[in-house]
C-alpha cells in the first residue's frame, strides 16, 4: 500500500499522458492491421496487455526505490538467466530468436532487460560514486551493461543493444563520469562500428540498413524499401491526412511492419500533421515530466533510475520517428506505448510506474 502522504506527489498528468498515447495507439493499430482479418484480435490483445500494464504500473509505483540495493544481485542474475534462456528454449520469428513462449503467452526478455539494467546500474554507480571519475570504474560500469547487451546482440537485436548503450551513456554522464572518458568511448564506438562493417560482426541485413540510411534510393526495392515508402506515406499525409482507415500506402500493404516499427507512418499518412503533432507533443510532455522528476529527486539512486528511464524513452522516440522520416537508420526499435507488442507495452508501463514511484518519494524525510 502507498502511504497517503506520498499520494500528494502522485503525477496524475503523467498517467493521463500514458493512457492517451496507448489509446491513440489502439486506433492506429486497428487501422494498420485492417484487411488482415486480425485487426480486432490485435487490438484486443494490445488492450489486454495494457490492463496487465496498469497492474504492473501500480505495483512498480508502490515499491520504494530505496529497497533496490538489497535485491540488485537477484535482478541482475534473473535478467541474465532469461536472456540466456532465449538461446535454449526461445521462439524464433523472422530469423531472430528473441522470445520465450509459455503456452499461449510469449514474452521478449530483452524488453524487461532495459529496466533491470537501469535499476542495477543505478545501484552500481551510487555504490562507486566516490570513484566515478576513475577510468577503471568507468570501464566496470560499461562491463556491467555489456554482458546482457552482448546476449541481446546475439539474438540478433541491434536496436535493443543500442538502447542499452544509450541508457548507460546517459546514466554515467548524470552520475558525473569524466567527460574525457565519455569522449574516448564515443570515438571507440565509431572505430569499432567501422571495423564491424567489414569483418562480419553485423548481419548482412543490418549492414544493408545502414547503407540504405545513407542512400535509400540505391536499393529502393530492397534494403531501402522501408524508408522510401515511409517517406512517401508521411509526405502524402500533408496537413490533415487522408482520413483514418483511408491511408493508401498503409492500407495497400506498401509499409512493412506498419503496426510495430513503422506505426508512426500510418498515423502521419492518415491523420497528417494534425494527427502526428499532438503525438509528438505528448511524448515531449512525457519526457519533460520525467526530467522534472529526475531534477527534483533528492536521493542518488532515484535520480539515476529516473535518468535511465528518460534516456530509454528518448532513444526509442527519437530513433523510431527518425527512421520513418529517413533521418535515422532502421534498427527495429518500437515507438513506446504506441507500437503493437505486449512485452514492450508492459515494460514501458512498468518503467513509468517506477518513475511515478520515484516522483512520489523524491523528497527526503527529515526527522
C-alpha positions in Angstrom: 0.0 0.0 0.0 1.1 3.5 -0.8 1.1 5.9 2.2 -1.4 8.8 1.9 1.3 11.4 2.3 3.0 10.1 -0.8 -0.1 10.4 -3.0 0.2 14.2 -2.8 3.2 13.9 -5.2 1.4 11.4 -7.5 1.8 12.7 -11.0 -1.7 12.2 -12.5 -0.7 14.2 -15.6 2.0 11.6 -16.5 -0.6 8.8 -16.1 -3.1 10.6 -18.3 -0.4 11.1 -21.0 0.5 7.4 -20.8 -3.2 6.3 -21.2 -3.8 8.9 -24.0 -0.8 7.6 -26.0 -1.9 3.9 -25.5 -5.5 4.8 -26.6 -4.3 6.6 -29.7 -2.0 3.6 -30.5 -5.0 1.2 -30.3 -6.8 3.3 -33.0 -3.8 3.2 -35.3 -3.1 -0.5 -34.7 -6.6 -1.2 -35.8 -6.1 0.8 -39.0 -2.6 -0.6 -39.7 -3.9 -4.2 -39.4 -7.2 -3.6 -41.2 -7.7 -6.1 -44.0 -5.7 -8.8 -42.4 -8.7 -10.2 -40.6 -6.7 -9.8 -37.3 -7.5 -6.2 -36.6 -9.9 -6.9 -33.8 -7.8 -9.7 -32.3 -4.7 -7.5 -32.3 -6.5 -4.6 -30.6 -8.0 -6.9 -28.1 -4.5 -8.4 -27.3 -2.9 -5.0 -27.0 -5.8 -3.9 -24.7 -5.2 -7.0 -22.5 -1.5 -6.2 -22.2 -2.5 -2.6 -21.4 -4.7 -3.8 -18.5 -1.8 -6.0 -17.3 0.4 -3.0 -17.7 -1.8 -0.9 -15.4 -1.4 -3.6 -12.7 2.4 -3.6 -13.3 2.4 0.2 -13.2 0.6 0.2 -9.8 2.9 -2.4 -8.3 6.1 -0.7 -9.6 4.9 2.7 -8.2 4.2 1.2 -4.8 7.8 -0.2 -4.4 10.2 2.2 -2.6 13.2 2.5 -5.0 15.5 2.7 -1.9 14.9 -1.0 -1.4 16.5 -1.9 -4.8 20.1 -2.2 -3.5 19.1 -5.2 -1.4 17.8 -7.1 -4.4 20.0 -5.8 -7.2 22.0 -9.0 -7.5 18.8 -11.0 -7.9 17.6 -8.6 -10.5 20.8 -8.8 -12.5 21.1 -12.6 -12.2 17.5 -13.3 -13.2 17.9 -10.9 -16.2 21.0 -12.8 -17.4 19.2 -16.1 -16.9 16.2 -15.0 -19.0 18.4 -13.6 -21.8 20.5 -16.8 -21.9 17.3 -19.0 -21.9 16.3 -17.4 -25.2 19.1 -19.4 -26.9 17.9 -22.7 -25.4 14.1 -22.6 -25.3 13.5 -19.4 -27.4 10.9 -18.9 -30.1 12.3 -17.9 -33.5 10.5 -15.4 -35.7 11.7 -13.9 -38.9 15.3 -15.1 -38.4 15.6 -13.8 -34.8 15.4 -15.7 -31.6 14.2 -13.2 -29.0 11.1 -14.6 -27.4 10.2 -17.2 -24.7 6.9 -19.0 -25.0 4.9 -20.3 -22.1 1.7 -21.8 -23.5 0.0 -19.1 -25.5 2.0 -16.4 -23.6 5.1 -15.2 -25.5 7.4 -12.6 -23.8 10.5 -10.8 -25.0 13.1 -10.8 -22.1 15.2 -8.1 -23.8 12.3 -5.6 -23.2 12.5 -6.2 -19.4 16.3 -6.2 -19.5 16.2 -2.5 -20.1 14.5 -2.0 -16.7 16.8 -4.4 -15.0 19.9 -2.6 -16.3 18.6 0.8 -15.3 18.0 -0.3 -11.7 21.2 -2.3 -11.3 23.4 0.2 -13.0 22.0 3.0 -10.7 22.9 0.9 -7.7 26.4 0.3 -9.1 27.0 4.0 -9.8 25.9 5.1 -6.4 28.0 2.4 -4.7 31.1 3.6 -6.7 30.2 7.3 -6.7 33.5 8.3 -5.0 35.4 6.7 -7.8 33.2 7.6 -10.8 35.9 9.8 -12.3 38.4 6.9 -12.3 38.8 5.1 -15.7 38.7 1.7 -14.0 35.2 2.4 -12.5 34.1 3.8 -15.9 35.1 0.6 -17.6 33.5 -1.6 -15.0 30.2 0.3 -15.4 30.2 -0.5 -19.1 31.1 -4.2 -18.4 28.0 -4.3 -16.2 25.9 -3.4 -19.2 28.0 -5.1 -21.8 27.3 -8.7 -20.6 23.5 -8.6 -21.1 24.0 -6.3 -24.2 26.1 -9.0 -25.9 23.4 -11.6 -25.2 20.8 -9.4 -26.8 23.1 -8.6 -29.7 23.5 -12.3 -30.5 19.7 -12.9 -30.8 20.3 -10.7 -33.0 18.8 -7.5 -31.8 20.9 -4.5 -32.7 18.2 -2.0 -31.8 17.9 -3.0 -28.1 21.6 -3.3 -27.8 21.9 0.4 -28.8 19.1 1.3 -26.4 21.2 -0.2 -23.5 24.2 1.7 -24.7 22.3 5.0 -24.7 21.0 4.2 -21.2 24.5 3.5 -19.9 25.9 6.6 -21.5 23.2 8.9 -20.1 23.3 7.5 -16.6 27.1 7.6 -16.3 27.0 11.2 -17.6 24.4 12.2 -15.0 26.4 10.3 -12.3 29.4 12.6 -13.0 31.7 10.5 -15.2 34.7 12.2 -16.7 33.8 13.8 -20.0 37.2 12.7 -21.5 36.3 9.0 -20.7 32.9 9.5 -22.4 34.6 11.1 -25.4 37.0 8.1 -25.7 34.0 5.8 -25.6 32.3 7.6 -28.5 35.5 7.5 -30.5 35.9 3.8 -29.8 32.3 3.1 -30.9 32.9 4.9 -34.2 36.1 2.9 -34.8 34.6 -0.5 -33.7 31.5 0.3 -35.9 33.7 0.9 -38.9 35.6 -2.3 -38.3 32.3 -4.2 -37.7 31.0 -3.3 -41.1 34.0 -5.0 -42.7 34.7 -8.1 -40.6 31.3 -9.7 -40.4 30.2 -8.5 -36.9 27.0 -7.2 -38.2 24.4 -9.4 -40.1 24.0 -8.7 -43.8 20.6 -7.2 -43.4 22.0 -4.8 -40.6 24.7 -3.7 -43.0 22.2 -3.1 -45.7 20.0 -1.0 -43.4 23.0 1.3 -42.6 23.9 1.6 -46.3 20.3 2.4 -47.2 20.1 5.0 -44.5 22.8 7.0 -46.3 21.2 6.4 -49.7 17.8 4.7 -49.6 17.4 5.1 -53.4 20.4 2.9 -54.0 18.2 -0.2 -53.4 14.6 1.1 -53.4 13.1 -2.3 -53.7 15.4 -4.0 -51.2 17.0 -2.6 -48.1 15.9 1.0 -48.9 12.2 0.0 -49.4 11.1 0.7 -45.9 12.5 4.3 -45.9 11.3 5.2 -49.4 7.8 4.0 -48.8 7.6 5.6 -45.4 8.7 9.0 -46.7 6.1 8.7 -49.5 3.3 7.9 -46.9 4.3 10.7 -44.5 4.6 13.3 -47.2 1.3 12.3 -48.8 -0.5 12.9 -45.4 0.3 16.6 -45.7 -1.7 18.7 -43.1 -4.9 16.9 -42.4 -4.1 13.4 -43.7 -6.2 11.0 -45.9 -8.5 10.1 -43.1 -8.5 7.3 -40.5 -8.6 3.9 -42.3 -8.0 5.5 -45.7 -4.2 5.6 -46.0 -3.3 4.2 -49.4 0.3 3.3 -48.5 -0.6 1.6 -45.3 -3.9 0.0 -46.3 -2.5 -1.4 -49.5 0.5 -3.0 -47.8 3.3 -0.8 -49.0 4.5 -0.2 -45.5 6.1 -3.3 -43.9 5.7 -3.7 -40.1 3.2 -0.8 -40.1 1.7 -1.9 -36.8 5.1 -2.1 -35.0 8.3 -0.3 -36.1 6.6 1.9 -38.7 3.3 2.7 -37.0 4.1 6.4 -36.9 4.0 6.3 -40.7 0.3 5.2 -40.5 -0.6 8.0 -38.1 1.1 10.6 -40.3 -0.4 9.4 -43.5 -3.9 9.0 -42.3 -4.1 12.0 -39.9 -1.4 14.2 -41.3 0.4 16.9 -39.4 -2.8 17.5 -37.3 -2.6 13.9 -36.0 1.2 13.5 -35.8 2.0 16.7 -34.0 -0.2 16.0 -30.9 1.5 12.6 -30.5 5.0 14.2 -30.6 3.7 16.9 -28.1 2.5 14.1 -25.8 5.9 12.5 -25.9 7.6 15.8 -25.3 5.4 16.4 -22.2 6.1 12.8 -21.0 9.9 13.3 -21.3 9.6 16.8 -19.6 7.8 15.3 -16.6 10.5 12.6 -16.4 13.2 15.2 -16.4 11.3 17.2 -13.8 11.1 14.1 -11.5 14.8 13.4 -12.1 15.8 17.0 -11.3 13.7 17.2 -8.1 14.7 13.8 -6.7 17.0 14.3 -3.7 18.5 10.8 -3.4 21.0 9.5 -5.9 19.5 6.1 -6.7 16.1 7.6 -7.5 17.7 10.3 -9.6 19.8 7.9 -11.7 16.9 5.5 -12.2 14.8 8.4 -13.4 17.6 9.4 -15.7 17.8 5.9 -17.2 14.1 5.7 -17.9 14.2 9.1 -19.6 17.2 8.1 -21.7 15.3 4.9 -22.7 12.2 6.7 -23.8 14.2 9.4 -25.5 16.2 7.0 -27.6 13.1 5.0 -28.6 11.1 8.0 -29.6 13.8 9.8 -31.5 15.1 6.8 -33.3 11.7 5.3 -34.2 10.2 8.6 -35.6 13.6 9.4 -37.1 13.8 6.2 -39.1 10.3 6.7 -40.5 11.5 10.1 -41.7 14.7 8.7 -43.1 17.0 10.7 -40.7 17.9 7.6 -38.6 18.9 4.1 -39.7 16.2 1.4 -39.5 17.0 -0.5 -36.3 13.7 -2.2 -35.4 13.1 0.0 -32.3 9.3 0.3 -31.5 7.5 3.5 -30.6 6.9 3.4 -26.8 3.3 2.8 -25.7 2.1 3.2 -29.3 3.5 0.2 -31.3 1.9 -3.2 -31.2 3.7 -5.5 -28.8 2.8 -6.9 -25.4 6.3 -7.1 -23.9 7.2 -3.6 -25.0 4.0 -2.1 -23.7 4.2 -3.9 -20.3 7.9 -3.0 -19.8 7.2 0.7 -20.7 4.3 0.9 -18.3 6.3 -0.7 -15.6 9.1 1.8 -16.2 6.7 4.7 -15.9 5.3 3.1 -12.7 8.8 3.2 -11.3 9.2 6.8 -12.4 6.0 7.9 -10.8 7.0 6.0 -7.6 10.3 7.9 -7.5 8.4 11.1 -8.0 6.2 10.3 -5.0 9.3 9.8 -2.9 11.5 12.4 -4.4 11.9 14.4 -1.2 13.9 13.0 1.7 12.1 12.7 5.0 13.8 14.6 7.8 13.1 13.8 11.4 
